[in-house]
């Protein structure tokens, strides 16, 4: 396993210190919106912050992953946001929940964040009810319509006392339904951080053979046997739906190397080869391709396993 720096660019969440990034739009299309109200708890952006975000460009058609244009290093001193384009779809934000696609950029380097943090093809949920009054995201996401495109920039303090600015392009989408597999199979949903959960259907019995179900297909290269593959994953017992392991919960990723013959269960070696980088897949693994009759604590013998795996990189 290898640790991912928590204070770097991370998944889209609304915590006390939002580890979000932002994206820009054509400056002439929309005025930058100050990120804070007069609340003393949120520092307002400076005129320079607003101007900096207004200068960032967004290229691409509606619904397509945008290209973000700016000259690194890009930096702001406080959270700042702007609406690039108003949507024309249904209103969103029931109970404060908004679903978005996101592209996240490191303002210092100009590089896109890792797939675990930046994935246009894997929608993420933002709970606006947790945002303090005057937060920058409220100005561009609250009471907006599907199709709205917004930009957000946030300074992220680093452990060494420096700061980087994260840039994010956000497009509001309709609330996605639970991902439903073939009849009787588990359903998978993803929380605001991208971590999965599953619901095991009553009466579902484990399959005799490995089932690999693509939940969302990435646009990266196909994973080949022999490569080192970096993933996030969660695993459950099919019989009870009890989660027994999760890299998402630990805040780490996991390397499978060399995939196809790595020191992992056979269901992983077989199920990951041939998938595309950026994909999220569900593996339903029979005991023969898992931990067999003997099991491995806390997994009992003859257990069918369900994994949701996000393929982050392969090299």
C-alpha positions in Angstrom: 0.0 0.0 0.0 1.0 3.6 -0.3 -0.3 6.6 1.5 -1.9 9.4 -0.3 -1.3 12.9 1.2 -4.4 14.0 2.8 -3.5 17.7 2.6 -2.9 17.5 -1.2 -5.7 17.4 -3.7 -8.3 15.0 -2.4 -11.8 13.9 -3.0 -14.6 16.4 -3.2 -16.0 16.9 0.3 -17.5 19.5 2.6 -15.6 19.3 5.8 -14.3 22.0 8.1 -11.4 22.6 5.6 -12.7 21.8 2.2 -10.2 20.0 0.1 -11.7 21.1 -3.2 -10.3 22.5 -6.3 -11.8 24.7 -8.9 -12.1 25.4 -12.5 -12.3 28.5 -14.6 -14.5 29.8 -17.3 -14.3 32.5 -19.9 -14.0 35.7 -18.0 -16.5 37.5 -20.1 -19.3 34.9 -19.5 -19.8 35.5 -15.7 -18.7 37.7 -12.9 -16.7 36.1 -10.1 -18.8 35.7 -7.0 -17.3 36.4 -3.5 -17.0 33.2 -1.5 -18.1 34.5 1.8 -20.7 36.7 3.4 -19.9 39.1 6.2 -19.7 36.2 8.6 -16.6 36.5 10.7 -15.9 32.8 10.4 -15.1 32.8 6.7 -12.5 35.0 5.2 -13.7 36.8 2.1 -11.7 36.7 -1.1 -9.7 39.7 -2.1 -10.2 41.6 -5.4 -7.1 39.8 -6.6 -8.6 36.4 -5.8 -11.7 37.2 -7.7 -9.7 38.5 -10.7 -7.5 35.4 -10.7 -10.5 33.1 -10.9 -12.1 35.2 -13.6 -9.0 34.8 -15.7 -9.1 31.0 -15.7 -10.7 29.6 -18.9 -13.0 26.6 -19.4 -13.1 25.0 -22.9 -15.5 22.3 -23.9 -19.1 21.6 -24.7 -21.8 21.1 -22.0 -21.6 17.7 -20.5 -18.0 17.1 -21.8 -15.0 17.0 -19.5 -13.6 20.6 -19.8 -10.1 21.8 -20.4 -9.0 24.3 -17.7 -6.7 27.1 -18.8 -4.4 29.1 -16.6 -0.8 29.9 -16.1 0.8 28.1 -13.1 1.4 28.8 -10.4 -2.2 29.8 -9.6 -3.0 30.9 -6.1 -5.8 32.6 -4.1 -5.8 33.6 -0.4 -9.4 32.6 0.3 -12.1 30.5 -1.1 -13.7 32.0 -4.2 -16.3 30.8 -6.7 -18.1 31.8 -9.9 -20.9 30.5 -12.1 -19.6 29.8 -15.6 -23.0 28.9 -17.1 -26.5 28.6 -15.6 -28.2 25.3 -16.2 -31.7 24.8 -17.8 -32.6 21.5 -16.3 -34.6 20.6 -13.2 -34.0 22.3 -9.9 -31.6 20.5 -7.5 -30.7 20.6 -3.9 -33.5 18.7 -2.2 -32.4 18.3 1.5 -29.2 20.2 0.5 -27.8 17.4 -1.7 -26.3 18.3 -5.0 -24.6 15.8 -7.4 -21.8 17.0 -9.6 -19.1 16.0 -12.0 -15.7 17.4 -11.1 -12.3 18.1 -12.6 -9.7 19.0 -10.0 -6.4 20.7 -10.7 -3.3 21.5 -8.7 -2.9 25.2 -9.1 0.9 25.1 -8.4 1.7 22.5 -11.1 -1.2 22.7 -13.4 -1.6 18.9 -13.2 -5.0 17.2 -12.8 -5.5 15.4 -9.5 -5.3 11.6 -9.3 -8.4 9.7 -10.5 -9.4 9.0 -6.9 -9.9 12.8 -6.4 -10.8 14.0 -9.9 -13.2 12.0 -12.0 -15.6 13.6 -14.5 -17.1 10.2 -15.2 -17.8 9.3 -11.5 -20.4 11.7 -10.1 -19.8 12.9 -6.6 -22.3 14.2 -4.0 -22.0 17.4 -2.0 -24.1 17.9 1.1 -24.7 21.7 1.2 -26.4 21.4 4.6 -23.0 21.0 6.2 -21.6 24.2 4.6 -21.3 27.3 6.9 -23.3 30.3 6.0 -21.5 32.3 3.3 -19.4 29.4 2.0 -18.3 29.8 -1.6 -20.0 26.7 -2.8 -23.4 27.9 -1.6 -23.1 30.8 -4.0 -22.7 28.6 -7.1 -24.5 25.3 -6.2 -27.5 26.2 -3.9 -30.9 26.4 -5.7 -29.2 25.9 -9.0 -30.5 23.8 -12.0 -29.1 20.7 -13.6 -26.5 21.7 -16.1 -25.1 24.6 -14.1 -21.3 24.8 -14.5 -19.4 26.4 -11.6 -15.8 27.2 -10.7 -14.3 27.0 -7.2 -10.8 27.8 -5.9 -9.5 27.1 -2.4 -6.1 27.5 -0.7 -4.9 24.3 1.0 -2.4 24.7 3.8 0.4 22.1 3.7 2.2 20.5 6.6 5.4 22.5 5.8 3.7 25.8 6.2 3.2 26.5 2.5 0.0 26.5 0.6 -1.3 25.3 -2.7 -4.5 26.3 -4.4 -6.9 23.7 -5.7 -9.0 24.4 -8.7 -12.2 22.6 -9.6 -14.7 22.6 -12.5 -18.1 21.5 -11.3 -21.1 20.6 -13.4 -24.4 19.9 -11.6 -26.1 16.7 -12.8 -29.4 14.9 -12.0 -29.4 12.7 -8.9 -28.1 9.3 -10.2 -30.1 6.3 -9.4 -28.6 3.4 -7.4 -26.4 1.4 -9.7 -28.4 -1.8 -10.3 -26.8 -5.0 -11.5 -28.5 -8.0 -13.0 -31.5 -9.2 -11.1 -30.8 -10.3 -7.6 -27.3 -8.9 -7.6 -26.1 -6.3 -5.0 -26.7 -2.6 -5.7 -23.9 -0.1 -5.2 -24.0 3.6 -4.3 -21.2 6.1 -3.6 -21.0 8.7 -0.9 -19.7 12.3 -1.1 -16.1 11.1 -0.9 -16.5 8.5 -3.7 -16.5 5.6 -1.2 -19.0 2.8 -2.1 -21.6 0.9 -0.1 -23.7 -2.0 -1.2 -27.1 -3.5 -0.5 -27.3 -7.3 -0.8 -30.6 -8.4 -2.2 -32.7 -11.0 -0.2 -32.4 -14.5 -1.6 -29.3 -13.7 -3.6 -27.0 -16.8 -3.6 -23.3 -16.6 -4.5 -22.4 -17.4 -8.1 -20.4 -20.5 -9.0 -18.1 -18.4 -11.2 -16.5 -14.9 -11.0 -18.8 -12.1 -11.9 -17.2 -8.8 -13.1 -19.6 -5.9 -13.5 -18.5 -2.5 -14.7 -20.2 0.2 -12.7 -18.6 3.1 -14.5 -16.1 2.7 -17.3 -13.0 4.8 -17.3 -11.4 6.3 -20.3 -7.8 5.2 -19.6 -5.8 2.4 -21.1 -6.7 -1.3 -20.7 -5.1 -3.0 -17.7 -2.7 -5.7 -18.9 -1.3 -8.7 -17.1 2.0 -8.0 -15.5 1.4 -4.3 -14.8 1.3 -2.7 -11.4 -2.2 -1.5 -10.7 -3.2 1.1 -8.1 -6.7 0.8 -6.8 -9.1 1.8 -4.1 -11.4 -0.9 -2.9 -14.0 -2.0 -0.3 -15.0 -5.7 0.4 -18.1 -7.3 1.9 -19.3 -10.7 2.8 -22.1 -11.6 0.3 -24.0 -13.6 2.9 -24.5 -10.7 5.4 -23.5 -7.5 3.6 -20.9 -6.9 6.3 -17.9 -4.9 5.2 -14.6 -6.5 6.2 -12.0 -4.2 4.6 -11.7 -0.9 2.8 -8.8 1.2 1.5 -11.2 4.1 1.3 -11.8 3.9 5.1 -8.0 3.8 5.7 -7.3 6.7 3.4 -4.8 4.8 1.4 -4.6 3.2 -2.0 -3.4 -0.4 -2.7 -1.1 -1.7 -5.4 -1.7 -5.0 -7.1 1.6 -6.1 -8.7 2.1 -7.8 -11.0 -1.6 -8.1 -11.7 -2.6 -11.5 -13.0 -0.2 -13.2 -10.7 0.0 -10.9 -7.7 -0.2 -12.1 -4.1 -3.9 -11.4 -3.9 -6.9 -13.6 -4.3 -7.5 -15.1 -7.7 -10.7 -13.2 -8.2 -8.8 -10.0 -8.2 -6.1 -11.2 -10.6 -8.7 -12.4 -13.0 -11.2 -9.6 -12.6 -8.9 -6.6 -13.0 -7.1 -7.6 -16.1 -8.9 -6.2 -19.2 -10.6 -3.3 -17.4 -9.9 0.3 -18.2 -8.0 2.7 -15.9 -10.6 5.0 -14.3 -13.2 2.3 -14.1 -15.2 1.3 -11.0 -16.0 -2.4 -11.1 -17.9 -4.8 -8.8 -16.4 -8.3 -8.4 -18.5 -11.1 -7.0 -16.0 -13.8 -6.1 -16.8 -17.4 -5.2 -14.9 -19.1 -2.5 -12.7 -21.0 -4.9 -11.3 -17.7 -6.2 -11.3 -16.1 -2.7 -10.2 -17.5 0.6 -11.5 -21.0 0.0 -12.8 -23.4 2.6 -10.3 -22.3 5.2 -11.2 -18.6 5.1 -9.0 -15.8 6.6 -10.0 -13.9 9.6 -12.4 -12.1 9.7 -13.6 -13.9 6.5 -15.2 -17.3 7.2 -14.6 -20.4 5.2 -16.6 -20.9 1.9 -17.5 -17.2 1.8 -18.6 -15.5 -1.4 -17.1 -12.0 -1.5 -18.3 -8.7 -3.0 -15.7 -6.1 -3.9 -16.1 -2.6 -5.4 -12.8 -1.6 -6.9 -11.7 1.7 -8.5 -8.8 1.4 -10.9 -6.7 4.5 -10.4 -3.6 3.8 -12.4 -1.7 1.0 -14.2 2.0 1.0 -15.3 
